[in-house]
Amino acid sequence: MEFLKELFRFLKTRKKFWMIPLILILLFLALVIALSGASALAPFIYTIF
């Protein structure tokens, strides 16, 4: 949790707000990949990629 606080503090002080959507997309893709490995939806998710 401390890492996320520090990351957002960095983005705020350096005025790098354009990186927020990029980070959110990467987190979403990581979540999809993590959930697709152990679920019944895996064959459907693999066809998307």
C-alpha positions in Angstrom: 0.0 0.0 0.0 2.9 2.3 0.7 4.1 1.8 -2.8 0.9 3.1 -4.3 0.8 6.1 -2.0 4.3 7.0 -3.0 3.6 6.4 -6.7 0.6 8.8 -6.6 2.5 11.3 -4.6 5.2 11.2 -7.3 2.7 11.6 -10.1 1.1 14.6 -8.3 4.3 16.4 -7.6 5.9 15.8 -11.0 2.6 16.7 -12.8 2.6 13.4 -14.7 -1.2 12.9 -14.7 -1.0 11.4 -18.2 0.5 8.2 -16.6 -2.6 7.5 -14.5 -4.7 5.9 -17.3 -1.6 3.8 -18.4 -1.2 2.5 -14.9 -4.9 1.7 -14.6 -4.9 -0.2 -17.9 -1.8 -2.2 -16.8 -3.4 -3.1 -13.5 -6.6 -4.1 -15.2 -4.7 -6.4 -17.7 -2.8 -8.0 -14.8 -6.1 -8.6 -13.0 -7.6 -10.2 -16.1 -4.6 -12.4 -16.6 -4.5 -13.5 -13.0 -8.2 -14.4 -12.9 -8.2 -16.1 -16.3 -5.7 -18.8 -15.2 -7.9 -20.4 -12.6 -11.4 -19.9 -13.9 -14.0 -21.4 -16.2 -13.8 -18.2 -18.3 -10.2 -18.9 -19.4 -11.1 -20.2 -22.9 -13.2 -17.1 -23.6 -10.5 -14.7 -22.4 -7.8 -16.4 -24.5 -9.9 -15.8 -27.6 -9.9 -12.0 -26.9 -6.1 -11.9 -26.8 
